[in-house]
Amino acid sequence: MTTLFTHIGLLAGTRDTHQLLRGHQLADLPCMEDAYLLVEDEQIADYGYMYELALKLPQLPKNIIDVQGRYILPCWCDSHTHLVFAGSRENEFIFKLQGLSYAEIAAKGGGILNSAKKLNETREEELLKQAEIRLQQVAELGTGAIEMKSGYGLSVAGELKMLRVIKQLKQRSKLSIKASFLGAHTYPEEFKNNHAGYIKLILEEMLPVIAAENLADYIDVFCETGFFSPAETEQICKAGACYGLRPKLHVNQLNSIGGIQTGMAAHALSLDHLETLTAEEISLLGKFEGCSTLLPTAAFFLRMPYQPARALIGANAAVVLASDYNPGSSPSGNMNLVNAISCIQMKMFPQEVINASTLNGAYAMDLQNEVGSITIGKNANLILLKPIPSLAYLFYSFGLNHIEKVMIRGSWV
């Protein structure tokens, strides 16, 4: 099917060519006013100014949508989520409001181990059903490409179950989906005092099956005090590399323990969280060839200091924004909220935010040739906004839903 959008008030993210945006480049958002956009089947076929339309498209298609001055953006690319999980953890939310610490909540059976218990008790079919509902919800909020992690199984059967669900989602959904194996999320209770034993389980029993069934695109580790050390992270990353799994790592959420240096040495695609950074680490991330992914809704939910976005941009880092959608520390996959918080709390500019959550987000999933910008040949993943006076209004008026329709691969969600 061919669809022509006409009289677009602002067509944002128009790029003939593109690269990962670093530092000041993040503020460069190419836009066209009074534009048209042609979609053929699943892809962007052409775009330009309305005054060019008669010359470039002398024969117009039957399906023409006059958007009457509304804005069109590329869909959000959410490169860090834990969307596949069983049930919710709002009881722990109440515990936090009562002042209980993470350790106290864990002692009550909460935390990651709580999610692992629920997941291992949930059938694969039910897990898939829950995940499909969440995926539909985030798609309606403008997300067209998404990464999903395992990590709530913490057993051979549980981790494989999660990754098989993600594989089914890839097959059933129009969204572009990438899978990360996060068996190294925390240590199961039975391996609390036997870290080497659990790492052996990851290396010898999980990874071979994951590789044989093509269940993951990346490998992830929670490199943090009380979880996985830099040395353990390095060991797991090297094992993953043997199966062609490039690292995307959780680092520097709570403490600075060398995770950034470990990730850089492992040629990680992205280093994610980054709430706790030294001046030296900010400088390192400016030289890091990969993506520096910030997850502000996790900081918001946990009432932690926000990531130093302005310092990272000033250091020439390639900043990405993602939701960290998970049941414990960021129970929201709403990228519109992520973007608004990034402006309001991290002092990013609207153009920077859009680039960080579209094109750079696509780079953080190796999807830059498929999604993330208005580029001929890319997937027709589009957000059609309700009438707004400016791009800044999209994040300034953060309490309202400004999305009218979302198109994924040429079809309305």
C-alpha positions as CSV (number, residue, x, y, z in Angstrom):
1,M,0.0,0.0,0.0
2,T,1.2,3.5,-0.8
3,T,0.4,6.5,1.5
4,L,1.2,10.1,0.9
5,F,1.2,12.5,3.8
6,T,0.9,16.1,2.8
7,H,1.0,19.6,4.5
8,I,3.2,18.3,7.3
9,G,3.8,21.3,9.5
10,L,7.2,19.9,10.7
11,L,8.9,16.7,9.5
12,A,11.6,16.1,12.1
13,G,14.7,14.0,11.7
14,T,15.1,14.1,7.9
15,R,18.5,12.7,7.0
16,D,19.9,11.5,3.7
17,T,23.0,10.1,5.5
18,H,23.6,9.7,9.2
19,Q,26.2,8.8,11.8
20,L,26.2,8.3,15.6
21,L,25.7,11.8,17.1
22,R,28.3,12.9,19.6
23,G,28.5,16.0,21.8
24,H,27.3,19.1,20.1
25,Q,26.1,17.1,17.1
26,L,23.2,15.9,19.3
27,A,21.5,19.4,19.0
28,D,21.4,19.2,15.2
29,L,17.9,17.9,14.3
30,P,17.2,18.5,10.6
31,C,13.6,19.4,9.9
32,M,11.4,20.4,7.0
33,E,8.4,22.7,7.3
34,D,5.4,22.3,5.1
35,A,6.6,18.9,3.9
36,Y,5.3,15.7,2.3
37,L,6.2,12.1,3.1
38,L,5.6,9.1,0.8
39,V,5.3,5.6,2.3
40,E,5.3,2.5,0.1
41,D,4.4,-0.7,1.8
42,E,6.7,-0.8,4.9
43,Q,9.3,1.8,4.0
44,I,9.8,5.5,3.5
45,A,9.9,6.1,-0.2
46,D,10.4,9.8,-0.5
47,Y,10.0,13.1,1.3
48,G,10.4,16.8,0.6
49,Y,8.8,20.2,0.6
50,M,5.2,20.7,-0.6
51,Y,6.3,23.0,-3.3
52,E,8.4,20.2,-4.8
53,L,5.5,17.7,-4.8
54,A,4.1,18.3,-8.3
55,L,7.5,18.0,-9.9
56,K,8.8,15.0,-7.9
57,L,5.4,13.1,-7.8
58,P,3.5,14.0,-10.9
59,Q,1.1,11.0,-10.4
60,L,-0.2,11.0,-6.9
61,P,-1.3,7.8,-5.1
62,K,-5.0,7.2,-4.2
63,N,-4.3,7.2,-0.4
64,I,-3.5,10.8,0.5
65,I,-3.6,12.0,4.1
66,D,-3.6,15.8,4.6
67,V,-2.2,16.2,8.2
68,Q,-3.1,19.9,8.1
69,G,0.1,21.3,9.7
70,R,0.6,18.6,12.3
71,Y,4.1,17.3,13.1
72,I,5.6,13.9,12.2
73,L,8.6,12.4,14.0
74,P,10.4,9.1,13.6
75,C,9.3,6.6,16.3
76,W,11.2,6.2,19.5
77,C,14.0,3.6,19.7
78,D,14.1,2.3,23.2
79,S,17.4,0.5,23.6
80,H,17.3,-0.7,27.2
81,T,14.2,-2.5,28.6
82,H,13.3,-5.5,30.7
83,L,9.8,-5.8,29.2
84,V,9.4,-9.5,29.7
85,F,8.6,-10.1,33.3
86,A,5.9,-11.9,35.3
87,G,3.5,-9.8,37.4
88,S,4.3,-6.5,39.1
89,R,5.9,-5.3,42.4
90,E,3.8,-2.5,43.6
91,N,3.9,-3.9,47.2
92,E,7.6,-3.1,47.1
93,F,6.7,0.4,46.0
94,I,4.7,0.8,49.3
95,F,7.7,-0.6,51.2
96,K,9.9,2.1,49.7
97,L,7.3,4.8,50.6
98,Q,7.5,3.5,54.2
99,G,11.2,4.0,54.2
100,L,12.5,0.5,53.8
101,S,16.0,0.1,52.2
102,Y,16.7,-2.1,49.3
103,A,18.3,-4.7,51.7
104,E,15.2,-4.7,53.9
105,I,12.9,-5.2,50.9
106,A,15.1,-8.0,49.7
107,A,14.9,-9.6,53.2
108,K,11.1,-9.6,52.7
109,G,11.5,-11.5,49.5
110,G,11.6,-8.5,47.2
111,G,13.9,-7.2,44.5
112,I,15.2,-9.1,41.5
113,L,14.8,-12.4,43.3
114,N,11.1,-11.7,43.7
115,S,10.8,-11.2,39.9
116,A,12.8,-14.4,39.4
117,K,10.5,-16.4,41.6
118,K,7.4,-15.2,39.8
119,L,8.9,-15.7,36.4
120,N,10.0,-19.3,37.1
121,E,6.5,-20.1,38.3
122,T,4.9,-18.6,35.2
123,R,4.3,-20.7,32.0
124,E,5.9,-19.5,28.8
125,E,2.5,-18.9,27.2
126,E,1.3,-16.6,30.0
127,L,4.7,-14.8,30.0
128,L,4.3,-14.2,26.2
129,K,0.7,-12.9,26.7
130,Q,1.8,-10.4,29.3
131,A,4.7,-9.2,27.2
132,E,2.5,-8.8,24.1
133,I,0.2,-6.5,26.0
134,R,3.1,-4.3,27.2
135,L,4.6,-4.2,23.7
136,Q,1.3,-3.0,22.3
137,Q,1.1,-0.3,25.0
138,V,4.6,1.1,24.3
139,A,4.0,0.9,20.5
140,E,0.9,3.1,21.1
141,L,3.1,5.5,22.9
142,G,5.4,5.9,19.9
143,T,8.1,3.2,20.4
144,G,8.9,1.4,17.1
145,A,12.2,-0.4,18.0
146,I,13.0,-1.9,21.3
147,E,15.6,-4.0,23.1
148,M,14.5,-6.6,25.7
149,K,16.7,-8.4,28.3
150,S,16.4,-11.7,30.1
151,G,17.7,-11.7,33.7
152,Y,14.6,-12.6,35.7
153,G,15.1,-16.3,35.2
154,L,18.4,-16.8,37.0
155,S,18.2,-20.5,36.1
156,V,18.9,-22.3,32.9
157,A,15.2,-23.0,32.3
158,G,14.1,-19.5,33.4
159,E,16.6,-17.6,31.2
160,L,15.9,-19.7,28.2
161,K,12.2,-19.3,28.7
162,M,12.5,-15.5,28.7
163,L,14.7,-15.5,25.6
164,R,12.3,-17.8,23.8
165,V,9.5,-15.4,24.6
166,I,11.5,-12.5,23.1
167,K,12.2,-14.6,20.0
168,Q,8.4,-15.2,19.6
169,L,7.8,-11.5,20.0
170,K,10.3,-10.8,17.2
171,Q,8.4,-13.2,14.9
172,R,4.9,-11.8,15.8
173,S,5.5,-8.1,16.1
174,K,6.1,-5.4,13.5
175,L,8.4,-3.6,15.9
176,S,12.2,-4.1,15.5
177,I,13.3,-6.1,18.5
178,K,16.7,-7.0,19.8
179,A,17.4,-9.5,22.6
180,S,20.1,-9.3,25.3
181,F,21.1,-12.2,27.6
182,L,21.3,-10.9,31.1
183,G,21.8,-14.1,33.0
184,A,24.4,-12.1,35.1
185,H,21.7,-9.9,36.7
186,T,22.3,-11.0,40.2
187,Y,23.2,-14.3,42.0
188,P,20.4,-16.7,42.8
189,E,20.0,-17.5,46.5
190,E,21.6,-21.0,46.0
191,F,24.7,-19.4,44.5
192,K,24.9,-16.5,47.0
193,N,28.2,-17.9,48.3
194,N,29.3,-19.7,45.1
195,H,29.7,-17.0,42.5
196,A,32.1,-19.2,40.4
197,G,29.4,-21.9,40.3
198,Y,26.8,-19.6,38.9
199,I,29.2,-18.1,36.3
200,K,30.0,-21.6,35.3
201,L,26.3,-22.3,34.8
202,I,26.1,-19.2,32.6
203,L,29.1,-20.2,30.5
204,E,28.6,-23.9,30.2
205,E,24.8,-24.4,30.3
206,M,23.1,-21.2,29.2
207,L,25.3,-19.7,26.5
208,P,25.7,-22.9,24.3
209,V,21.9,-23.3,24.1
210,I,21.4,-19.6,23.5
211,A,23.8,-19.7,20.6
212,A,22.4,-22.9,19.2
213,E,18.8,-21.5,19.2
214,N,19.9,-18.0,18.2
215,L,18.1,-16.5,21.2
216,A,20.2,-13.4,21.8
217,D,21.8,-10.5,20.0
218,Y,23.8,-9.2,22.9
219,I,25.2,-10.1,26.3
220,D,24.7,-8.0,29.4
221,V,26.1,-8.0,33.0
222,F,25.1,-5.9,36.0
223,C,28.5,-4.7,37.0
224,E,27.9,-3.3,40.5
225,T,29.0,-3.6,44.1
226,G,27.3,-6.7,45.6
227,F,26.5,-8.1,42.1
228,F,29.1,-8.8,39.4
229,S,32.7,-7.4,39.8
230,P,34.6,-6.0,36.8
231,A,36.7,-9.2,36.7
232,E,33.5,-11.3,36.6
233,T,32.0,-9.0,34.0
234,E,35.1,-9.3,31.8
235,Q,35.0,-13.1,32.1
236,I,31.3,-13.2,31.0
237,C,31.8,-10.8,28.2
238,K,34.7,-12.8,26.8
239,A,32.6,-15.9,26.9
240,G,29.8,-14.1,25.1
241,A,32.1,-12.8,22.5
242,C,33.0,-16.5,21.6
243,Y,29.4,-16.9,20.6
244,G,29.2,-13.5,18.7
245,L,27.4,-11.7,21.5
246,R,28.6,-8.1,21.8
247,P,28.2,-6.5,25.3
248,K,25.6,-4.0,26.4
249,L,26.3,-3.4,30.0
250,H,24.7,-2.1,33.2
251,V,27.5,0.1,34.8
252,N,27.8,2.9,37.3
253,Q,24.3,2.9,38.6
254,L,25.1,2.9,42.3
255,N,28.9,2.9,42.5
256,S,32.0,3.6,40.3
257,I,33.9,0.3,40.4
258,G,35.6,0.1,37.0
259,G,32.7,-1.0,34.9
260,I,33.2,1.7,32.3
261,Q,36.8,0.7,31.7
262,T,35.8,-3.0,31.6
263,G,33.1,-2.2,29.0
264,M,35.4,-0.1,26.9
265,A,38.0,-2.9,26.8
266,A,35.3,-5.4,25.8
267,H,34.2,-3.1,22.9
268,A,30.7,-2.8,24.3
269,L,28.0,-1.4,22.0
270,S,26.6,0.6,24.9
271,L,27.2,1.4,28.6
272,D,24.0,1.9,30.4
273,H,22.7,3.7,33.6
274,L,25.7,6.0,34.4
275,E,24.1,7.7,37.4
276,T,27.4,7.7,39.3
277,L,30.3,9.1,37.4
278,T,33.6,10.7,38.2
279,A,35.1,13.4,36.1
280,E,37.7,10.9,34.8
281,E,34.9,8.6,33.7
282,I,33.0,11.4,32.0
283,S,36.1,12.1,30.0
284,L,36.5,8.4,29.1
285,L,32.9,8.2,27.8
286,G,33.7,11.2,25.6
287,K,36.3,8.9,23.9
288,F,34.2,5.7,24.1
289,E,33.3,4.5,20.6
290,G,29.9,3.2,21.7
291,C,26.8,4.7,23.2
292,S,26.3,6.2,26.7
293,T,22.7,5.3,27.5
294,L,20.9,7.2,30.2
295,L,17.8,5.9,32.0
296,P,16.3,8.9,33.8
297,T,13.0,7.3,34.7
298,A,14.9,4.8,36.9
299,A,16.6,7.7,38.7
300,F,13.2,9.3,39.0
301,F,11.5,6.2,40.5
302,L,14.4,5.4,42.8
303,R,14.8,9.1,43.8
304,M,18.5,9.0,42.8
305,P,20.5,11.9,41.4
306,Y,20.0,12.1,37.6
307,Q,22.8,11.4,35.1
308,P,25.1,14.3,34.2
309,A,23.8,14.6,30.7
310,R,25.2,18.1,30.1
311,A,28.6,17.1,31.2
312,L,28.5,14.0,29.0
313,I,27.4,16.0,26.0
314,G,30.2,18.5,26.7
315,A,32.7,15.7,26.8
316,N,31.6,14.6,23.3
317,A,29.8,11.4,24.4
318,A,27.2,9.7,22.2
319,V,24.3,10.1,24.6
320,V,21.2,7.8,24.2
321,L,18.0,7.8,26.1
322,A,16.0,4.7,27.1
323,S,13.3,3.7,29.5
324,D,14.7,0.8,31.5
325,Y,11.1,-0.6,31.6
326,N,11.1,-3.1,34.4
327,P,8.9,-4.0,37.4
328,G,11.3,-2.9,40.1
329,S,13.0,0.4,39.4
330,S,11.3,1.8,36.3
331,P,7.8,0.4,35.8
332,S,7.1,2.5,32.7
333,G,8.0,2.1,29.1
334,N,6.7,5.6,28.2
335,M,9.5,7.2,26.2
336,N,7.5,10.5,26.1
337,L,8.0,10.6,29.9
338,V,11.7,9.7,29.5
339,N,12.1,12.6,27.1
340,A,10.3,15.1,29.2
341,I,12.3,14.2,32.3
342,S,15.5,14.5,30.2
343,C,14.6,18.1,29.4
344,I,13.2,19.1,32.8
345,Q,15.7,17.4,35.1
346,M,18.8,16.8,33.0
347,K,18.6,20.1,31.1
348,M,18.8,18.5,27.6
349,F,17.3,20.5,24.8
350,P,14.3,19.2,22.8
351,Q,16.4,18.5,19.7
352,E,19.0,16.6,21.7
353,V,16.3,14.5,23.4
354,I,14.7,13.6,20.0
355,N,18.0,12.6,18.5
356,A,19.0,10.7,21.6
357,S,15.8,8.7,21.6
358,T,15.6,8.1,17.9
359,L,18.8,7.9,15.8
360,N,21.2,7.3,18.6
361,G,18.8,4.8,20.2
362,A,18.8,3.0,16.9
363,Y,22.7,2.9,16.9
364,A,22.5,1.4,20.4
365,M,20.7,-1.6,18.9
366,D,22.6,-1.8,15.6
367,L,19.4,-0.8,13.9
368,Q,20.6,2.5,12.4
369,N,20.0,1.4,8.9
370,E,16.4,0.4,9.6
371,V,15.0,3.0,12.0
372,G,15.7,6.2,13.9
373,S,15.3,8.9,11.2
374,I,13.2,10.0,8.2
375,T,15.5,8.4,5.6
376,I,14.5,6.9,2.3
377,G,14.6,3.1,2.6
378,K,14.1,3.0,6.3
379,N,11.1,1.5,8.0
380,A,8.0,3.8,7.9
381,N,8.0,4.1,11.7
382,L,6.2,7.4,12.3
383,I,4.6,9.4,15.1
384,L,1.8,11.7,14.0
385,L,1.3,14.3,16.7
386,K,-1.8,16.2,17.6
387,P,-1.7,19.9,16.9
388,I,1.1,21.5,19.0
389,P,2.7,25.0,18.6
390,S,6.3,23.8,18.7
391,L,8.6,20.8,19.3
392,A,9.5,22.2,22.7
393,Y,5.8,22.1,23.6
394,L,5.9,18.3,23.3
395,F,8.1,18.1,26.4
396,Y,7.0,21.3,28.1
397,S,3.4,20.1,28.4
398,F,4.5,16.7,29.7
399,G,1.3,15.6,31.4
400,L,-0.7,15.3,28.2
401,N,-0.6,12.6,25.4
402,H,0.3,14.5,22.3
403,I,0.4,11.5,20.0
404,E,-2.5,11.1,17.6
405,K,-1.4,8.0,15.7
406,V,1.6,5.7,15.4
407,M,2.7,3.9,12.3
408,I,5.0,0.9,12.4
409,R,6.3,-0.4,9.1
410,G,3.6,1.3,7.1
411,S,0.7,0.1,9.3
412,W,-1.2,2.1,11.9
413,V,-0.8,0.7,15.4
